[in-house]
Amino acid sequence: MNTSIIRGNASLNIERYHQLDSIRGLAALFVVFYHLYLVAQNLLPTSLDKVLKYTPLRIFITGNESVIFFFVLSGFVLSLPFLISKQPYVPYIIKRICRIWIPFAVAISFAIVAKTFFYADPIQSLSTWFNRQWATPNSMGLILNHYALIGTYDVYAYDVVLWSLIHEMRISLIFPIIMYSVIKYNWKINIAFGVFLAVVGGVVHLFYNNPYQHFYKTLLYLLMFIIGALIAKNLPILRSIYSKLKTITRTGIILLGFLLYCYSFLFKNPMLKDWGALTGSAILLICAVASPLFSKALLLKPLRFLGKTSYSLYLYHVIIIFSFIHLFYGVIPLWSILSLSFVLSFIISWLAWKYVEVPSMAIGRSISNFIVNRRKTKNAARYETPSSIVETGSVVQKQ
């Protein structure tokens, strides 16, 4: 589909950006590598650890940066329907809940079962990060909080990746308000507003410092969704600017995006770390949709497959890694456990995509379409001429 639309002052080519599915898949893959790295970090030679941190291989362990990219990408993708026309809230949020919550609920159910049956004791030779996972005792309150998703609770208890889904779901609930601002006001006002909210969240964090994903922390991530939506709104202009650049300038911009994405962790200030990675993510996202060469590379079939299954890969890989380690550590070498976990993560993610994600999205579309069509029918009925209206125009009761 390639439909030219104009809404307000924004014109945009709305199309299916398959290359973004691929880059989402790569980001999910980097999260998997990052968690494998965190598990074995204590056992790595210092020289190898430095190579992974300070050379271009750093891209493969950009876990937090990949989540920031997810947020920017979500802002971009979610904004597209709003840029075409007004979106009814109820159908929108139903599709969003079905897309995020149903696959999440299935995954967290597996995580609860896996932890209950496979976790015994900490493994002291492995990292502190690994031993922090699954250490919280089961409780009904903890489980119910997990299924509610958007609350404040210990995200290390079952599946640590859900910390980002908490913010994703919270922001999804208010995203139409964000889009009202994005459509109505220019990019400077929107970025200033996003920065202001992030600073407020950061200041509250300094004084409150809640260890869980408290609501004020969501303010830190709103800017990332805003940036993604602004890229979508201004994409024709950004593409035009990019197309006029010389090859050396384009290369320099891509390199800048790569450096900011990979190495902003070197900043001491946590907010600067996030904003550096955010800037790098925004640059790489623009290049992915504006550069024909970049786009073509991202349309390779293996990458598109990775993109399709990226959400399930994100949800299940930690559950699989932890289950295998608690089952087999001390029985077979750790590298064998991690390798088996890595392979099985792709198999499980494909099964979960096919049998959970696809049906969940279909359910969301069906319910949303039913609500929209019912609303259209009601609106149309208001203007239909009843059969009881006679030629004089007076209304009489049908006998």
Residue pairs with C-beta under 8 A, 6 or more apart in sequence:
1 14
1 15
1 16
2 13
2 14
2 15
3 13
3 14
3 15
3 84
4 11
4 12
4 13
4 14
5 11
5 12
5 14
5 83
5 84
6 12
7 83
7 84
7 85
7 183
8 183
8 184
10 83
10 183
10 233
10 234
11 236
12 80
12 83
12 232
12 233
12 235
12 236
13 235
13 236
14 80
14 83
14 84
17 77
17 288
17 289
18 298
18 299
18 304
18 307
19 288
19 289
19 294
19 295
19 298
19 299
20 73
20 76
20 77
20 285
20 288
20 289
20 298
20 307
21 304
21 307
21 308
21 310
22 298
22 299
22 300
22 303
22 304
22 306
22 307
23 69
23 73
23 284
23 285
23 288
23 298
23 307
24 69
24 70
24 73
24 307
24 310
25 303
25 304
25 305
25 306
25 307
25 308
25 309
25 310
25 313
26 303
26 306
27 66
27 69
27 70
27 73
27 310
28 66
28 306
28 310
28 311
28 313
28 314
29 306
29 310
29 313
30 59
30 60
30 61
30 62
30 63
30 65
30 66
31 63
31 66
31 67
31 161
31 314
31 317
32 313
32 317
32 342
32 345
33 60
33 61
34 60
34 61
34 62
34 63
34 64
34 66
35 63
35 317
35 318
35 321
36 321
36 338
36 341
36 342
37 44
37 52
37 61
38 63
38 127
38 129
38 130
39 126
39 127
39 129
39 130
39 321
39 325
39 338
40 126
40 127
40 334
40 338
41 49
41 127
41 129
42 125
42 126
42 127
43 125
43 126
43 334
44 52
51 57
52 58
52 60
52 61
53 61
56 258
56 262
58 262
58 263
59 258
59 261
59 262
62 261
62 262
62 277
64 265
64 273
64 277
65 261
65 262
65 264
65 265
65 277
65 280
65 281
67 164
68 224
68 274
68 277
68 278
68 281
69 261
69 277
69 281
69 284
69 285
70 164
70 168
71 164
71 167
71 168
71 171
71 221
71 224
71 225
71 228
72 224
72 225
72 227
72 228
72 231
72 278
72 281
72 282
72 285
73 228
73 281
73 285
74 168
74 171
74 225
74 228
75 178
75 224
75 225
75 226
75 227
75 228
75 229
75 231
75 232
76 228
76 229
76 231
76 232
76 285
77 228
77 232
78 172
78 175
78 179
78 225
78 228
78 229
79 179
79 182
79 228
79 229
79 232
79 233
80 232
81 87
81 92
82 176
82 179
82 182
82 183
83 179
83 183
83 232
83 233
87 176
88 371
88 372
88 375
89 176
90 371
91 367
91 368
91 369
91 371
91 372
92 176
92 368
93 172
93 173
94 364
94 367
94 368
94 371
95 361
95 364
95 365
95 367
95 368
96 169
96 172
96 364
97 169
97 364
98 360
98 361
98 363
98 364
98 367
99 360
99 361
99 364
100 149
100 165
100 168
100 169
100 172
101 149
101 169
102 356
102 360
102 363
103 311
103 312
103 315
103 352
103 356
103 357
103 360
104 149
104 162
104 165
104 315
105 147
106 352
106 356
107 159
107 312
107 315
107 316
107 319
107 352
108 146
108 147
108 158
108 159
108 162
110 316
110 319
111 158
111 159
111 318
111 319
112 138
112 143
112 146
112 158
114 319
114 322
114 323
115 134
115 138
115 157
115 158
115 322
116 138
118 322
118 323
118 326
118 327
119 134
119 322
119 326
120 326
122 131
122 135
123 130
123 131
123 325
123 326
123 329
124 131
126 325
126 329
130 322
130 325
132 156
133 156
133 160
133 318
133 322
134 156
134 157
134 158
134 322
134 326
135 156
136 142
136 154
136 156
136 157
142 153
142 154
142 157
145 151
145 152
145 153
146 153
146 157
146 158
146 162
149 162
149 165
149 166
149 169
150 166
150 169
150 170
150 173
151 166
152 210
152 212
152 213
152 214
152 215
153 212
153 213
154 212
155 162
155 163
155 166
155 212
155 213
158 319
159 315
159 318
159 319
160 318
161 314
161 315
161 318
163 213
166 213
166 218
167 213
167 217
167 218
167 221
170 215
170 218
171 178
171 218
171 221
171 222
171 225
175 225
178 222
178 225
178 226
178 229
179 229
181 189
181 190
181 193
181 226
182 190
182 226
182 229
182 230
182 233
183 233
187 230
187 233
187 234
190 226
190 229
190 230
191 223
191 226
191 227
191 230
193 226
194 222
194 223
194 226
194 227
195 223
197 219
197 222
197 223
198 219
198 220
198 222
198 223
198 271
199 271
200 216
200 219
201 216
201 217
201 218
201 219
201 220
202 220
202 270
202 271
204 216
204 219
205 216
205 217
205 220
208 214
208 216
210 216
210 217
220 271
220 274
223 278
224 278
224 281
227 278
227 282
228 282
228 285
231 238
231 282
231 285
231 286
235 289
235 290
238 286
238 290
239 289
239 290
242 250
242 286
242 287
242 290
242 291
243 290
245 253
250 287
250 291
253 283
253 287
254 283
254 284
254 287
254 291
254 294
256 280
256 283
257 279
257 280
257 281
257 282
257 283
257 284
257 287
258 280
258 284
259 280
260 276
260 277
260 279
260 280
260 283
261 277
261 280
261 281
261 283
261 284
262 280
263 276
264 272
264 273
264 274
264 275
264 276
264 277
264 279
264 280
265 273
265 277
267 273
267 276
287 294
288 294
288 295
288 298
289 295
306 313
308 353
309 346
309 349
309 350
309 352
309 353
310 349
311 353
311 357
312 348
312 349
312 350
312 352
312 353
312 356
312 357
313 345
313 346
313 349
315 349
315 352
316 345
316 348
316 349
316 352
317 341
317 342
317 345
317 349
320 341
320 344
320 345
320 348
321 338
321 341
321 345
324 337
324 338
324 340
324 341
324 344
325 334
325 337
325 341
328 336
328 337
329 337
386 395
387 398
388 395
388 396
388 397
388 398
389 395
390 396
